Amino acid sequence: MLTKAKDKQTSYEFVMLEELVKEDHLLRKIDKYIDFSFIYDEVEELYCHDNGRPSVDPVVLFKMTLLQYLYG
């Protein structure tokens, strides 16, 4: 069945993510003290450099798993 969107966005809202997260939030502390760039070195040999589709950033995948562990 083909449906068409009735409501279209007609206005914009600008939101600053810095204002949404408290200064003393756990995730800000993790971001401040942990450098996740070591993950690139750990997974480099698992990815092919000249074949296949572009991958999802392994740091993003790790952070998503960490969020899932922390917040269910």
All heavy atoms as a GROMACS GRO file, in nm:
protein
  608
    1MET      N    1   0.083  -0.117   0.000
    1MET     CA    2   0.000   0.000   0.000
    1MET      C    3   0.088   0.124   0.000
    1MET      O    4   0.180   0.135   0.076
    1MET     CB    5  -0.090  -0.003   0.122
    1MET     CG    6  -0.164   0.124   0.131
    1MET     SD    7  -0.247   0.159   0.271
    1MET     CE    8  -0.353   0.109   0.351
    2LEU      N    9   0.057   0.213  -0.086
    2LEU     CA   10   0.134   0.336  -0.098
    2LEU      C   11   0.072   0.443  -0.010
    2LEU      O   12  -0.047   0.472  -0.021
    2LEU     CB   13   0.135   0.384  -0.243
    2LEU     CG   14   0.206   0.515  -0.271
    2LEU    CD1   15   0.355   0.502  -0.244
    2LEU    CD2   16   0.180   0.561  -0.412
    3THR      N   17   0.152   0.498   0.078
    3THR     CA   18   0.104   0.608   0.162
    3THR      C   19   0.192   0.728   0.140
    3THR      O   20   0.312   0.716   0.115
    3THR     CB   21   0.106   0.570   0.310
    3THR    OG1   22   0.239   0.534   0.346
    3THR    CG2   23   0.013   0.454   0.339
    4LYS      N   24   0.132   0.843   0.149
    4LYS     CA   25   0.206   0.967   0.132
    4LYS      C   26   0.211   1.041   0.263
    4LYS      O   27   0.114   1.040   0.340
    4LYS     CB   28   0.140   1.054   0.026
    4LYS     CG   29   0.143   0.993  -0.112
    4LYS     CD   30   0.085   1.086  -0.214
    4LYS     CE   31   0.090   1.022  -0.352
    4LYS     NZ   32   0.036   1.109  -0.454
    5ALA      N   33   0.323   1.106   0.288
    5ALA     CA   34   0.338   1.182   0.412
    5ALA      C   35   0.248   1.305   0.408
    5ALA      O   36   0.254   1.384   0.314
    5ALA     CB   37   0.483   1.223   0.431
    6LYS      N   38   0.166   1.320   0.508
    6LYS     CA   39   0.075   1.433   0.514
    6LYS      C   40   0.140   1.554   0.580
    6LYS      O   41   0.123   1.666   0.536
    6LYS     CB   42  -0.051   1.395   0.590
    6LYS     CG   43  -0.133   1.288   0.524
    6LYS     CD   44  -0.251   1.249   0.609
    6LYS     CE   45  -0.324   1.133   0.546
    6LYS     NZ   46  -0.433   1.084   0.629
    7ASP      N   47   0.210   1.528   0.687
    7ASP     CA   48   0.273   1.637   0.762
    7ASP      C   49   0.418   1.651   0.720
    7ASP      O   50   0.496   1.557   0.729
    7ASP     CB   51   0.266   1.611   0.912
    7ASP     CG   52   0.123   1.599   0.960
    7ASP    OD1   53   0.037   1.670   0.906
    7ASP    OD2   54   0.099   1.519   1.052
    8LYS      N   55   0.453   1.767   0.677
    8LYS     CA   56   0.591   1.794   0.641
    8LYS      C   57   0.646   1.896   0.737
    8LYS      O   58   0.574   1.983   0.786
    8LYS     CB   59   0.602   1.843   0.497
    8LYS     CG   60   0.563   1.739   0.397
    8LYS     CD   61   0.600   1.781   0.258
    8LYS     CE   62   0.564   1.668   0.163
    8LYS     NZ   63   0.623   1.683   0.035
    9GLN      N   64   0.773   1.885   0.761
    9GLN     CA   65   0.837   1.979   0.853
    9GLN      C   66   0.843   2.116   0.788
    9GLN      O   67   0.892   2.132   0.678
    9GLN     CB   68   0.978   1.931   0.887
    9GLN     CG   69   1.047   2.018   0.987
    9GLN     CD   70   1.184   1.961   1.027
    9GLN    OE1   71   1.218   1.852   0.988
    9GLN    NE2   72   1.257   2.037   1.103
   10THR      N   73   0.792   2.214   0.860
   10THR     CA   74   0.788   2.349   0.806
   10THR      C   75   0.874   2.446   0.885
   10THR      O   76   0.882   2.563   0.851
   10THR     CB   77   0.645   2.402   0.801
   10THR    OG1   78   0.590   2.399   0.933
   10THR    CG2   79   0.558   2.317   0.709
   11SER      N   80   0.932   2.399   0.994
   11SER     CA   81   1.016   2.488   1.074
   11SER      C   82   1.139   2.412   1.121
   11SER      O   83   1.144   2.290   1.119
   11SER     CB   84   0.938   2.542   1.195
   11SER     OG   85   0.902   2.436   1.279
   12TYR      N   86   1.238   2.488   1.164
   12TYR     CA   87   1.363   2.432   1.211
   12TYR      C   88   1.381   2.466   1.358
   12TYR      O   89   1.336   2.570   1.405
   12TYR     CB   90   1.482   2.489   1.133
   12TYR     CG   91   1.477   2.455   0.986
   12TYR    CD1   92   1.432   2.548   0.894
   12TYR    CD2   93   1.517   2.331   0.940
   12TYR    CE1   94   1.428   2.519   0.759
   12TYR    CE2   95   1.513   2.300   0.806
   12TYR     CZ   96   1.469   2.394   0.716
   12TYR     OH   97   1.465   2.364   0.584
   13GLU      N   98   1.449   2.378   1.428
   13GLU     CA   99   1.480   2.404   1.568
   13GLU      C  100   1.629   2.376   1.587
   13GLU      O  101   1.678   2.268   1.553
   13GLU     CB  102   1.399   2.313   1.660
   13GLU     CG  103   1.426   2.338   1.805
   13GLU     CD  104   1.339   2.252   1.895
   13GLU    OE1  105   1.248   2.185   1.845
   13GLU    OE2  106   1.364   2.252   2.016
   14PHE      N  107   1.700   2.475   1.637
   14PHE     CA  108   1.842   2.460   1.661
   14PHE      C  109   1.864   2.417   1.805
   14PHE      O  110   1.818   2.484   1.898
   14PHE     CB  111   1.917   2.589   1.631
   14PHE     CG  112   1.913   2.625   1.486
   14PHE    CD1  113   1.824   2.720   1.438
   14PHE    CD2  114   1.996   2.562   1.396
   14PHE    CE1  115   1.818   2.753   1.305
   14PHE    CE2  116   1.993   2.594   1.262
   14PHE     CZ  117   1.904   2.689   1.215
   15VAL      N  118   1.934   2.306   1.823
   15VAL     CA  119   1.960   2.252   1.955
   15VAL      C  120   2.109   2.232   1.970
   15VAL      O  121   2.174   2.177   1.882
   15VAL     CB  122   1.887   2.117   1.974
   15VAL    CG1  123   1.917   2.058   2.110
   15VAL    CG2  124   1.738   2.133   1.955
   16MET      N  125   2.163   2.277   2.082
   16MET     CA  126   2.304   2.255   2.111
   16MET      C  127   2.315   2.134   2.204
   16MET      O  128   2.258   2.133   2.314
   16MET     CB  129   2.365   2.378   2.177
   16MET     CG  130   2.371   2.498   2.084
   16MET     SD  131   2.451   2.639   2.158
   16MET     CE  132   2.612   2.575   2.192
   17LEU      N  133   2.386   2.032   2.158
   17LEU     CA  134   2.399   1.911   2.239
   17LEU      C  135   2.468   1.938   2.371
   17LEU      O  136   2.442   1.873   2.471
   17LEU     CB  137   2.473   1.805   2.160
   17LEU     CG  138   2.400   1.750   2.038
   17LEU    CD1  139   2.488   1.651   1.962
   17LEU    CD2  140   2.270   1.686   2.077
   18GLU      N  141   2.557   2.036   2.373
   18GLU     CA  142   2.628   2.070   2.497
   18GLU      C  143   2.531   2.116   2.606
   18GLU      O  144   2.556   2.097   2.723
   18GLU     CB  145   2.730   2.180   2.470
   18GLU     CG  146   2.843   2.138   2.378
   18GLU     CD  147   2.931   2.031   2.440
   18GLU    OE1  148   2.956   2.037   2.561
   18GLU    OE2  149   2.973   1.941   2.367
   19GLU      N  150   2.420   2.176   2.567
   19GLU     CA  151   2.322   2.222   2.665
   19GLU      C  152   2.232   2.110   2.715
   19GLU      O  153   2.170   2.121   2.819
   19GLU     CB  154   2.236   2.333   2.605
   19GLU     CG  155   2.313   2.459   2.574
   19GLU     CD  156   2.228   2.564   2.505
   19GLU    OE1  157   2.111   2.535   2.476
   19GLU    OE2  158   2.281   2.673   2.480
   20LEU      N  159   2.225   2.000   2.641
   20LEU     CA  160   2.137   1.890   2.679
   20LEU      C  161   2.198   1.795   2.781
   20LEU      O  162   2.126   1.726   2.852
   20LEU     CB  163   2.096   1.810   2.555
   20LEU     CG  164   2.012   1.885   2.452
   20LEU    CD1  165   1.988   1.797   2.332
   20LEU    CD2  166   1.881   1.930   2.512
   21VAL      N  167   2.331   1.791   2.787
   21VAL     CA  168   2.400   1.698   2.877
   21VAL      C  169   2.465   1.778   2.989
   21VAL      O  170   2.537   1.874   2.965
   21VAL     CB  171   2.508   1.619   2.800
   21VAL    CG1  172   2.578   1.521   2.891
   21VAL    CG2  173   2.446   1.547   2.681
   22LYS      N  174   2.438   1.736   3.112
   22LYS     CA  175   2.493   1.805   3.228
   22LYS      C  176   2.644   1.799   3.229
   22LYS      O  177   2.706   1.707   3.176
   22LYS     CB  178   2.440   1.741   3.357
   22LYS     CG  179   2.294   1.749   3.375
   22LYS     CD  180   2.257   1.681   3.506
   22LYS     CE  181   2.110   1.651   3.513
   22LYS     NZ  182   2.078   1.573   3.633
   23GLU      N  183   2.704   1.899   3.294
   23GLU     CA  184   2.850   1.906   3.302
   23GLU      C  185   2.912   1.788   3.378
   23GLU      O  186   3.022   1.746   3.347
   23GLU     CB  187   2.893   2.037   3.368
   23GLU     CG  188   2.870   2.160   3.283
   23GLU     CD  189   2.958   2.163   3.160
   23GLU    OE1  190   3.074   2.118   3.168
   23GLU    OE2  191   2.909   2.209   3.056
   24ASP      N  192   2.843   1.736   3.478
   24ASP     CA  193   2.898   1.628   3.560
   24ASP      C  194   2.845   1.490   3.519
   24ASP      O  195   2.855   1.394   3.594
   24ASP     CB  196   2.868   1.653   3.707
   24ASP     CG  197   2.720   1.656   3.737
   24ASP    OD1  198   2.641   1.673   3.642
   24ASP    OD2  199   2.682   1.642   3.854
   25HIS      N  200   2.795   1.477   3.398
   25HIS     CA  201   2.740   1.350   3.350
   25HIS      C  202   2.852   1.248   3.330
   25HIS      O  203   2.964   1.282   3.291
   25HIS     CB  204   2.665   1.373   3.219
   25HIS     CG  205   2.576   1.260   3.181
   25HIS    ND1  206   2.620   1.149   3.116
   25HIS    CD2  207   2.443   1.242   3.202
   25HIS    CE1  208   2.520   1.066   3.096
   25HIS    NE2  209   2.410   1.121   3.147
   26LEU      N  210   2.821   1.121   3.355
   26LEU     CA  211   2.920   1.014   3.343
   26LEU      C  212   2.982   1.007   3.204
   26LEU      O  213   3.104   0.989   3.189
   26LEU     CB  214   2.854   0.879   3.376
   26LEU     CG  215   2.939   0.755   3.354
   26LEU    CD1  216   3.061   0.757   3.446
   26LEU    CD2  217   2.857   0.630   3.374
   27LEU      N  218   2.903   1.026   3.102
   27LEU     CA  219   2.956   1.017   2.965
   27LEU      C  220   3.054   1.130   2.934
   27LEU      O  221   3.148   1.111   2.858
   27LEU     CB  222   2.842   1.015   2.864
   27LEU     CG  223   2.750   0.894   2.872
   27LEU    CD1  224   2.639   0.905   2.770
   27LEU    CD2  225   2.828   0.766   2.854
   28ARG      N  226   3.034   1.246   2.991
   28ARG     CA  227   3.132   1.355   2.974
   28ARG      C  228   3.265   1.317   3.039
   28ARG      O  229   3.372   1.346   2.986
   28ARG     CB  230   3.080   1.484   3.033
   28ARG     CG  231   2.977   1.553   2.947
   28ARG     CD  232   2.955   1.693   3.001
   28ARG     NE  233   2.849   1.760   2.934
   28ARG     CZ  234   2.864   1.842   2.831
   28ARG    NH1  235   2.984   1.864   2.784
   28ARG    NH2  236   2.761   1.901   2.776
   29LYS      N  237   3.258   1.254   3.157
   29LYS     CA  238   3.380   1.212   3.226
   29LYS      C  239   3.454   1.106   3.146
   29LYS      O  240   3.576   1.110   3.134
   29LYS     CB  241   3.347   1.162   3.366
   29LYS     CG  242   3.295   1.270   3.457
   29LYS     CD  243   3.252   1.215   3.590
   29LYS     CE  244   3.191   1.324   3.676
   29LYS     NZ  245   3.137   1.272   3.803
   30ILE      N  246   3.380   1.011   3.093
   30ILE     CA  247   3.442   0.906   3.011
   30ILE      C  248   3.509   0.968   2.889
   30ILE      O  249   3.623   0.934   2.855
   30ILE     CB  250   3.336   0.801   2.970
   30ILE    CG1  251   3.295   0.720   3.092
   30ILE    CG2  252   3.390   0.710   2.861
   30ILE    CD1  253   3.178   0.626   3.066
   31ASP      N  254   3.441   1.058   2.823
   31ASP     CA  255   3.496   1.123   2.704
   31ASP      C  256   3.621   1.206   2.737
   31ASP      O  257   3.714   1.214   2.657
   31ASP     CB  258   3.390   1.211   2.640
   31ASP     CG  259   3.433   1.266   2.506
   31ASP    OD1  260   3.482   1.187   2.422
   31ASP    OD2  261   3.418   1.388   2.485
   32LYS      N  262   3.622   1.264   2.855
   32LYS     CA  263   3.735   1.348   2.895
   32LYS      C  264   3.860   1.266   2.927
   32LYS      O  265   3.971   1.304   2.891
   32LYS     CB  266   3.696   1.431   3.017
   32LYS     CG  267   3.803   1.523   3.067
   32LYS     CD  268   3.755   1.604   3.186
   32LYS     CE  269   3.863   1.695   3.241
   32LYS     NZ  270   3.817   1.771   3.359
   33TYR      N  271   3.843   1.151   2.990
   33TYR     CA  272   3.957   1.078   3.042
   33TYR      C  273   4.001   0.958   2.958
   33TYR      O  274   4.111   0.907   2.975
   33TYR     CB  275   3.930   1.030   3.184
   33TYR     CG  276   3.922   1.144   3.282
   33TYR    CD1  277   3.802   1.182   3.339
   33TYR    CD2  278   4.037   1.216   3.316
   33TYR    CE1  279   3.796   1.289   3.428
   33TYR    CE2  280   4.031   1.322   3.404
   33TYR     CZ  281   3.910   1.358   3.460
   33TYR     OH  282   3.904   1.464   3.548
   34ILE      N  283   3.919   0.911   2.868
   34ILE     CA  284   3.954   0.793   2.789
   34ILE      C  285   3.970   0.833   2.643
   34ILE      O  286   3.881   0.890   2.582
   34ILE     CB  287   3.848   0.683   2.802
   34ILE    CG1  288   3.838   0.638   2.946
   34ILE    CG2  289   3.883   0.565   2.713
   34ILE    CD1  290   3.730   0.535   2.971
   35ASP      N  291   4.086   0.798   2.588
   35ASP     CA  292   4.112   0.820   2.446
   35ASP      C  293   4.086   0.689   2.373
   35ASP      O  294   4.158   0.591   2.392
   35ASP     CB  295   4.257   0.865   2.426
   35ASP     CG  296   4.291   0.887   2.281
   35ASP    OD1  297   4.199   0.905   2.199
   35ASP    OD2  298   4.412   0.888   2.249
   36PHE      N  299   3.983   0.685   2.293
   36PHE     CA  300   3.942   0.562   2.228
   36PHE      C  301   4.017   0.534   2.098
   36PHE      O  302   3.986   0.437   2.030
   36PHE     CB  303   3.791   0.566   2.200
   36PHE     CG  304   3.707   0.558   2.322
   36PHE    CD1  305   3.651   0.672   2.378
   36PHE    CD2  306   3.683   0.437   2.383
   36PHE    CE1  307   3.572   0.664   2.491
   36PHE    CE2  308   3.604   0.428   2.497
   36PHE     CZ  309   3.549   0.543   2.552
   37SER      N  310   4.115   0.613   2.063
   37SER     CA  311   4.186   0.593   1.937
   37SER      C  312   4.267   0.464   1.935
   37SER      O  313   4.305   0.417   1.828
   37SER     CB  314   4.276   0.714   1.909
   37SER     OG  315   4.376   0.725   2.007
   38PHE      N  316   4.294   0.403   2.050
   38PHE     CA  317   4.368   0.277   2.055
   38PHE      C  318   4.292   0.165   1.984
   38PHE      O  319   4.351   0.066   1.940
   38PHE     CB  320   4.397   0.235   2.200
   38PHE     CG  321   4.276   0.187   2.275
   38PHE    CD1  322   4.245   0.052   2.279
   38PHE    CD2  323   4.193   0.276   2.342
   38PHE    CE1  324   4.134   0.006   2.347
   38PHE    CE2  325   4.082   0.231   2.410
   38PHE     CZ  326   4.052   0.096   2.413
   39ILE      N  327   4.162   0.181   1.969
   39ILE     CA  328   4.079   0.078   1.906
   39ILE      C  329   4.119   0.059   1.760
   39ILE      O  330   4.118  -0.052   1.708
   39ILE     CB  331   3.930   0.112   1.920
   39ILE    CG1  332   3.891   0.106   2.068
   39ILE    CG2  333   3.842   0.020   1.837
   39ILE    CD1  334   3.753   0.154   2.100
   40TYR      N  335   4.157   0.167   1.693
   40TYR     CA  336   4.198   0.156   1.553
   40TYR      C  337   4.317   0.061   1.538
   40TYR      O  338   4.322  -0.021   1.446
   40TYR     CB  339   4.234   0.293   1.496
   40TYR     CG  340   4.117   0.387   1.487
   40TYR    CD1  341   4.116   0.505   1.560
   40TYR    CD2  342   4.008   0.360   1.407
   40TYR    CE1  343   4.008   0.593   1.553
   40TYR    CE2  344   3.900   0.446   1.399
   40TYR     CZ  345   3.901   0.562   1.472
   40TYR     OH  346   3.795   0.649   1.465
   41ASP      N  347   4.414   0.071   1.627
   41ASP     CA  348   4.530  -0.018   1.622
   41ASP      C  349   4.491  -0.163   1.649
   41ASP      O  350   4.548  -0.255   1.590
   41ASP     CB  351   4.636   0.027   1.723
   41ASP     CG  352   4.690   0.166   1.693
   41ASP    OD1  353   4.691   0.204   1.574
   41ASP    OD2  354   4.730   0.236   1.788
   42GLU      N  355   4.396  -0.184   1.740
   42GLU     CA  356   4.354  -0.318   1.777
   42GLU      C  357   4.280  -0.391   1.664
   42GLU      O  358   4.290  -0.513   1.653
   42GLU     CB  359   4.266  -0.314   1.901
   42GLU     CG  360   4.335  -0.266   2.026
   42GLU     CD  361   4.444  -0.360   2.073
   42GLU    OE1  362   4.425  -0.483   2.060
   42GLU    OE2  363   4.546  -0.311   2.121
   43VAL      N  364   4.205  -0.319   1.584
   43VAL     CA  365   4.120  -0.384   1.482
   43VAL      C  366   4.173  -0.368   1.340
   43VAL      O  367   4.111  -0.417   1.246
   43VAL     CB  368   3.975  -0.331   1.490
   43VAL    CG1  369   3.914  -0.359   1.625
   43VAL    CG2  370   3.968  -0.184   1.456
   44GLU      N  371   4.286  -0.304   1.323
   44GLU     CA  372   4.336  -0.275   1.188
   44GLU      C  373   4.354  -0.399   1.102
   44GLU      O  374   4.316  -0.401   0.985
   44GLU     CB  375   4.468  -0.199   1.196
   44GLU     CG  376   4.520  -0.154   1.062
   44GLU     CD  377   4.643  -0.068   1.074
   44GLU    OE1  378   4.701  -0.059   1.184
   44GLU    OE2  379   4.680  -0.009   0.971
   45GLU      N  380   4.405  -0.507   1.159
   45GLU     CA  381   4.429  -0.628   1.079
   45GLU      C  382   4.300  -0.704   1.049
   45GLU      O  383   4.300  -0.797   0.968
   45GLU     CB  384   4.529  -0.720   1.147
   45GLU     CG  385   4.477  -0.790   1.270
   45GLU     CD  386   4.511  -0.718   1.399
   45GLU    OE1  387   4.579  -0.616   1.397
   45GLU    OE2  388   4.467  -0.767   1.503
   46LEU      N  389   4.190  -0.666   1.107
   46LEU     CA  390   4.062  -0.732   1.083
   46LEU      C  391   3.988  -0.675   0.962
   46LEU      O  392   3.889  -0.734   0.918
   46LEU     CB  393   3.973  -0.722   1.207
   46LEU     CG  394   4.031  -0.782   1.336
   46LEU    CD1  395   3.942  -0.752   1.454
   46LEU    CD2  396   4.051  -0.932   1.319
   47TYR      N  397   4.034  -0.563   0.909
   47TYR     CA  398   3.969  -0.497   0.797
   47TYR      C  399   4.056  -0.505   0.673
   47TYR      O  400   4.178  -0.491   0.681
   47TYR     CB  401   3.941  -0.350   0.829
   47TYR     CG  402   3.833  -0.330   0.932
   47TYR    CD1  403   3.864  -0.324   1.068
   47TYR    CD2  404   3.701  -0.314   0.894
   47TYR    CE1  405   3.765  -0.306   1.163
   47TYR    CE2  406   3.601  -0.296   0.988
   47TYR     CZ  407   3.634  -0.291   1.122
   47TYR     OH  408   3.536  -0.274   1.216
   48CYS      N  409   3.992  -0.526   0.559
   48CYS     CA  410   4.063  -0.527   0.431
   48CYS      C  411   4.070  -0.383   0.380
   48CYS      O  412   3.970  -0.313   0.376
   48CYS     CB  413   3.990  -0.616   0.332
   48CYS     SG  414   4.074  -0.629   0.174
   49HIS      N  415   4.188  -0.341   0.337
   49HIS     CA  416   4.207  -0.203   0.294
   49HIS      C  417   4.168  -0.178   0.148
   49HIS      O  418   4.146  -0.063   0.110
   49HIS     CB  419   4.352  -0.160   0.315
   49HIS     CG  420   4.391  -0.159   0.459
   49HIS    ND1  421   4.350  -0.062   0.546
   49HIS    CD2  422   4.467  -0.245   0.532
   49HIS    CE1  423   4.399  -0.085   0.666
   49HIS    NE2  424   4.468  -0.197   0.661
   50ASP      N  425   4.162  -0.282   0.067
   50ASP     CA  426   4.137  -0.260  -0.076
   50ASP      C  427   4.018  -0.339  -0.131
   50ASP      O  428   4.000  -0.347  -0.251
   50ASP     CB  429   4.262  -0.295  -0.156
   50ASP     CG  430   4.304  -0.440  -0.139
   50ASP    OD1  431   4.247  -0.510  -0.055
   50ASP    OD2  432   4.396  -0.482  -0.211
   51ASN      N  433   3.935  -0.396  -0.045
   51ASN     CA  434   3.823  -0.476  -0.093
   51ASN      C  435   3.706  -0.464   0.004
   51ASN      O  436   3.724  -0.449   0.124
   51ASN     CB  437   3.867  -0.623  -0.105
   51ASN     CG  438   3.767  -0.706  -0.180
   51ASN    OD1  439   3.673  -0.655  -0.239
   51ASN    ND2  440   3.788  -0.837  -0.179
   52GLY      N  441   3.586  -0.470  -0.050
   52GLY     CA  442   3.468  -0.470   0.034
   52GLY      C  443   3.405  -0.333   0.048
   52GLY      O  444   3.453  -0.233  -0.006
   53ARG      N  445   3.297  -0.331   0.126
   53ARG     CA  446   3.225  -0.206   0.148
   53ARG      C  447   3.294  -0.123   0.255
   53ARG      O  448   3.367  -0.176   0.338
   53ARG     CB  449   3.083  -0.236   0.194
   53ARG     CG  450   3.004  -0.314   0.094
   53ARG     CD  451   2.862  -0.333   0.136
   53ARG     NE  452   2.843  -0.352   0.278
   53ARG     CZ  453   2.731  -0.391   0.334
   53ARG    NH1  454   2.628  -0.418   0.258
   53ARG    NH2  455   2.719  -0.404   0.464
   54PRO      N  456   3.270   0.007   0.256
   54PRO     CA  457   3.324   0.091   0.364
   54PRO      C  458   3.264   0.047   0.497
   54PRO      O  459   3.146   0.012   0.506
   54PRO     CB  460   3.277   0.232   0.328
   54PRO     CG  461   3.243   0.227   0.184
   54PRO     CD  462   3.202   0.086   0.154
   55SER      N  463   3.346   0.049   0.599
   55SER     CA  464   3.301   0.000   0.729
   55SER      C  465   3.243   0.112   0.814
   55SER      O  466   3.263   0.230   0.787
   55SER     CB  467   3.418  -0.062   0.803
   55SER     OG  468   3.510   0.038   0.841
   56VAL      N  469   3.172   0.071   0.917
   56VAL     CA  470   3.130   0.164   1.021
   56VAL      C  471   3.252   0.186   1.109
   56VAL      O  472   3.330   0.093   1.135
   56VAL     CB  473   3.014   0.106   1.103
   56VAL    CG1  474   2.975   0.197   1.217
   56VAL    CG2  475   2.895   0.078   1.013
   57ASP      N  476   3.272   0.307   1.154
   57ASP     CA  477   3.386   0.340   1.238
   57ASP      C  478   3.390   0.248   1.360
   57ASP      O  479   3.293   0.241   1.437
   57ASP     CB  480   3.374   0.486   1.283
   57ASP     CG  481   3.498   0.537   1.353
   57ASP    OD1  482   3.585   0.455   1.391
   57ASP    OD2  483   3.508   0.659   1.371
   58PRO      N  484   3.499   0.173   1.381
   58PRO     CA  485   3.505   0.080   1.495
   58PRO      C  486   3.495   0.150   1.630
   58PRO      O  487   3.445   0.091   1.726
   58PRO     CB  488   3.640   0.010   1.479
   58PRO     CG  489   3.712   0.079   1.372
   58PRO     CD  490   3.618   0.165   1.298
   59VAL      N  491   3.538   0.274   1.640
   59VAL     CA  492   3.524   0.347   1.768
   59VAL      C  493   3.376   0.372   1.796
   59VAL      O  494   3.331   0.359   1.910
   59VAL     CB  495   3.604   0.479   1.765
   59VAL    CG1  496   3.575   0.563   1.886
   59VAL    CG2  497   3.753   0.450   1.755
   60VAL      N  498   3.300   0.405   1.693
   60VAL     CA  499   3.156   0.426   1.710
   60VAL      C  500   3.089   0.297   1.755
   60VAL      O  501   3.006   0.296   1.845
   60VAL     CB  502   3.093   0.479   1.579
   60VAL    CG1  503   2.942   0.482   1.588
   60VAL    CG2  504   3.148   0.616   1.547
   61LEU      N  505   3.128   0.184   1.694
   61LEU     CA  506   3.071   0.055   1.734
   61LEU      C  507   3.104   0.024   1.880
   61LEU      O  508   3.019  -0.025   1.955
   61LEU     CB  509   3.124  -0.056   1.643
   61LEU     CG  510   3.076  -0.053   1.499
   61LEU    CD1  511   3.146  -0.161   1.418
   61LEU    CD2  512   2.926  -0.071   1.492
   62PHE      N  513   3.228   0.052   1.921
   62PHE     CA  514   3.267   0.026   2.059
   62PHE      C  515   3.188   0.115   2.156
   62PHE      O  516   3.140   0.068   2.259
   62PHE     CB  517   3.417   0.048   2.077
   62PHE     CG  518   3.464   0.020   2.216
   62PHE    CD1  519   3.491  -0.109   2.255
   62PHE    CD2  520   3.478   0.122   2.308
   62PHE    CE1  521   3.533  -0.137   2.384
   62PHE    CE2  522   3.520   0.097   2.437
   62PHE     CZ  523   3.547  -0.034   2.475
   63LYS      N  524   3.174   0.242   2.120
   63LYS     CA  525   3.101   0.334   2.207
   63LYS      C  526   2.953   0.295   2.216
   63LYS      O  527   2.892   0.309   2.323
   63LYS     CB  528   3.115   0.477   2.157
   63LYS     CG  529   3.253   0.535   2.184
   63LYS     CD  530   3.262   0.678   2.136
   63LYS     CE  531   3.395   0.741   2.168
   63LYS     NZ  532   3.402   0.882   2.126
   64MET      N  533   2.895   0.246   2.108
   64MET     CA  534   2.757   0.200   2.112
   64MET      C  535   2.742   0.081   2.207
   64MET      O  536   2.646   0.074   2.284
   64MET     CB  537   2.709   0.163   1.972
   64MET     CG  538   2.686   0.282   1.884
   64MET     SD  539   2.653   0.244   1.710
   64MET     CE  540   2.541   0.110   1.717
   65THR      N  541   2.838  -0.010   2.203
   65THR     CA  542   2.836  -0.125   2.293
   65THR      C  543   2.854  -0.081   2.438
   65THR      O  544   2.788  -0.134   2.528
   65THR     CB  545   2.946  -0.225   2.253
   65THR    OG1  546   2.930  -0.259   2.116
   65THR    CG2  547   2.939  -0.351   2.338
   66LEU      N  548   2.941   0.015   2.460
   66LEU     CA  549   2.961   0.068   2.596
   66LEU      C  550   2.833   0.134   2.648
   66LEU      O  551   2.794   0.111   2.764
   66LEU     CB  552   3.076   0.168   2.596
   66LEU     CG  553   3.109   0.233   2.730
   66LEU    CD1  554   3.155   0.128   2.830
   66LEU    CD2  555   3.216   0.339   2.711
   67LEU      N  556   2.766   0.210   2.565
   67LEU     CA  557   2.639   0.271   2.605
   67LEU      C  558   2.534   0.165   2.638
   67LEU      O  559   2.458   0.178   2.735
   67LEU     CB  560   2.586   0.362   2.495
   67LEU     CG  561   2.653   0.497   2.480
   67LEU    CD1  562   2.603   0.566   2.354
   67LEU    CD2  563   2.630   0.583   2.602
   68GLN      N  564   2.531   0.061   2.558
   68GLN     CA  565   2.435  -0.046   2.582
   68GLN      C  566   2.465  -0.113   2.716
   68GLN      O  567   2.374  -0.144   2.793
   68GLN     CB  568   2.439  -0.149   2.470
   68GLN     CG  569   2.340  -0.260   2.486
   68GLN     CD  570   2.347  -0.359   2.372
   68GLN    OE1  571   2.438  -0.353   2.289
   68GLN    NE2  572   2.252  -0.450   2.366
   69TYR      N  573   2.592  -0.133   2.748
   69TYR     CA  574   2.630  -0.195   2.874
   69TYR      C  575   2.594  -0.103   2.992
   69TYR      O  576   2.542  -0.149   3.093
   69TYR     CB  577   2.779  -0.225   2.874
   69TYR     CG  578   2.829  -0.278   3.006
   69TYR    CD1  579   2.805  -0.409   3.043
   69TYR    CD2  580   2.898  -0.195   3.094
   69TYR    CE1  581   2.850  -0.457   3.166
   69TYR    CE2  582   2.943  -0.242   3.217
   69TYR     CZ  583   2.918  -0.374   3.252
   69TYR     OH  584   2.961  -0.421   3.372
   70LEU      N  585   2.621   0.024   2.978
   70LEU     CA  586   2.598   0.118   3.088
   70LEU      C  587   2.451   0.145   3.112
   70LEU      O  588   2.407   0.160   3.226
   70LEU     CB  589   2.671   0.250   3.062
   70LEU     CG  590   2.824   0.245   3.067
   70LEU    CD1  591   2.881   0.379   3.023
   70LEU    CD2  592   2.872   0.209   3.205
   71TYR      N  593   2.373   0.157   3.005
   71TYR     CA  594   2.235   0.202   3.017
   71TYR      C  595   2.130   0.100   2.974
   71TYR      O  596   2.012   0.131   2.971
   71TYR     CB  597   2.216   0.333   2.940
   71TYR     CG  598   2.297   0.444   2.996
   71TYR    CD1  599   2.412   0.489   2.932
   71TYR    CD2  600   2.261   0.504   3.116
   71TYR    CE1  601   2.489   0.592   2.986
   71TYR    CE2  602   2.338   0.607   3.170
   71TYR     CZ  603   2.450   0.648   3.104
   71TYR     OH  604   2.527   0.750   3.157
   72GLY      N  605   2.176  -0.020   2.940
   72GLY     CA  606   2.080  -0.126   2.905
   72GLY      C  607   2.016  -0.098   2.775
   72GLY      O  608   1.914  -0.140   2.737
   0.00000   0.00000   0.00000
